[in-house]
Amino acid sequence: MSRRPPIEQAQERLRHELSPGQQPLAELDLDEVWLRFVRFGSQRFDTANAPDADGLLCQYGTHTFEGPPAFTLDFARQFEVNDASGEHDHYIQLHCELRYEPAPQLRALGHFESWFFHDTDDELDRWVDGLGLHEFWTIVRNFHPTEIRVYQEQV
């Protein structure tokens, strides 16, 4: 039996990591949200024994999912969920989404995504350090999010 917490506790743990009685979520800046998300991403959960069962995603782009266009920077964690026979059933994605007014500088960034998976040959620190070299951080830091949302979905 695994000593890791079940994935059903992941959303509560992310919310706790993002707002552990210190600053309200809406007052956090990009660097603080990223630091706390990476700390959450380093915590392991009881997942399937597969190389893509526990992944982290950093993605951005300008979208019109709900209402007017918004530049969205999304930090997500994806867990594979298997059925009773051990076969893939679905994924659970837990998002920490920062939304911004779609300023021309943000729109000009286009779209981007980068994945990291636990239980592969990659290392979390190397992925985080590699992402830190991307130009988008410098640009996005000049803006304050209009909204920070944490939500979970099944895909």
WOMO-V332557 format. One record per backbone hydrogen bond with DSSP energy under -1.0 kcal/mol. NH is the residue of the N-H (numbers start at 1). CO is the residue of the C=O. E is the energy in kcal/mol with one decimal. If there is no record, write none. Layout:
NH CO E
NH CO E
This chain:
9 6 -2.1
10 7 -1.7
13 9 -2.1
14 10 -2.7
15 11 -2.6
16 12 -2.3
17 13 -2.5
18 14 -2.5
19 15 -1.8
21 19 -1.7
27 24 -1.8
28 25 -1.6
33 29 -2.5
34 30 -2.7
35 31 -2.5
36 32 -2.3
37 33 -2.6
38 34 -2.8
39 35 -2.0
40 36 -2.2
41 37 -3.0
42 38 -1.3
43 40 -1.4
46 5 -3.0
47 45 -1.3
50 48 -1.6
53 50 -1.6
55 78 -2.8
56 116 -3.3
57 76 -2.8
58 114 -2.4
59 74 -2.3
60 112 -2.1
61 72 -1.4
63 70 -2.8
70 63 -2.6
71 100 -2.1
72 61 -3.2
73 98 -2.9
74 59 -3.4
75 96 -2.6
76 57 -2.9
77 94 -2.2
78 55 -3.1
79 92 -2.8
80 53 -2.2
81 90 -3.2
83 87 -3.1
86 83 -2.1
89 81 -2.8
90 81 -1.8
92 79 -2.6
93 153 -3.2
94 77 -3.0
95 151 -3.4
96 75 -2.8
97 149 -3.1
98 73 -3.2
99 147 -3.0
100 71 -2.7
103 101 -2.5
107 103 -2.7
108 104 -2.2
109 106 -1.2
110 107 -1.8
112 60 -2.0
114 58 -2.0
116 56 -2.4
118 54 -2.4
127 123 -2.2
128 124 -2.8
129 125 -2.8
130 126 -2.3
131 127 -2.4
132 128 -2.0
133 130 -1.1
134 131 -1.9
137 134 -1.1
139 135 -1.4
140 136 -3.1
141 137 -2.3
142 139 -1.4
143 140 -2.1
146 99 -2.7
147 99 -1.4
149 97 -2.8
151 95 -1.6
153 93 -2.7
155 91 -2.6
